[in-house]
Amino acid sequence: MHIKQNISLKPYNTFGIDVKAKHFTAVSNTNELIHVLKQENYPNKLLLGGGSNMLLTQNFNGLVIHVNIQGIEVVCEDANFVTVKANAGTNWHEFVLWCLNNNYGGIENLSLIPGHVGTAPIQNIGAYGVELKDVFVSCETISIKNQTLKVFKKEDCNFGYRNSVFKQEEKGKHVITSVTFKLTKQKHTLNTNYGAITSALENMGVTNPTIQDVSKAVISIRESKLPNPKIIGNSGSFFKNPVISVTHYNTLKHNFENIPSYPVSNTHVKVPAGWLIEQAGFKGKRFGNYGVHKNQALVLVNYGNAKGNDILKLSKIIQETVKRLFDISIEAEVNIL
């Protein structure tokens, strides 16, 4: 284990925020992870995966542990299904592509989501009508406090919309080291009704889509709307889509007749936060080195050398404006550190 001093975290977060870790190390297997977690002379520790769902606002006066445990393996399979385990440091999109290359279905709608496999359950990542929980079997974890191993099954995780037990009562207590998925080998169930997938497939000239076609459609949509974090710093969707009552929605519809919604239950609907932010006038607005992306109002961006606190301040202004205009509170999807 090699611990470095005063290391910039700019390469380790997709926002590209240049803050420093007083101490930094990377681990490539569970034994190294357990060893570094036991180091009592570094009481203040931060676990870092792909850095795709966080906004860093200050230097970290402790030890940052970059979890870089790689590897994918087939656990078991039959004629119809396969169970696959991916280690935490595996790049999420590379894992999706690996599954597609093996004709394993279920996560094609989650193509091109930034980040690593290990942080996917924390957020219950989702896109275009599919969520991680739909294919999740279990995850293996290590306790940060006492380094004991624990397996969380699906029913233990309390998955919700961009939420899980790891963001609630178990927050900051465990490091996810691997995730196990159940995927289809044949008779794949395609989800093409959400967003612009159907029209994207039509533009591709595809009438009988495969899981690979759906993935290509999702990638084309995402690339047309979302900036590449390697070029423009961002964390994807900064805000969650709010859920409001049908009564509230109907009231808003009197003044905003084009307000879109997606049913959640008989009494509640989900309203796209991007639409609310766009109506509030923030889409494409730039404030020096940071702003709101021109193609997707959900995405806050770092054009270069922005401070985390600049982006945080902008997010709060957006939240206050949306609340004032629509009486809707929109919640940050990213973790603020």
Secondary structure, DSSP 4 states (H G I P E B T S, - for coil): ---EEEEE-GGGSTT----EEEEEEEESSHHHHHHHHT-TT--SEEEESS--SEE--S-EEEEEEEE----EEEEEE-SSEEEEEEETTSBHHHHHHHHHHTT-BS-GGGTT--SBGGGHHHHT-EETTEEGGGTEEEEEEEETTT--EEEEEGGGS--BTTB-GGGTTTTTTEEEEEEEEEEESSS------STTHHHHHHHTT-SS--HHHHHHHHHHHHHHHS--TTTSEE-S--BPPPEEEHHHHHHHHHH-TT---EE-SSSEEE--HHHHHHHTT-TT-EETTEEE-SS-TT-EEE-SS--HHHHHHHHHHHHHHHHHHHS----B-SEE-
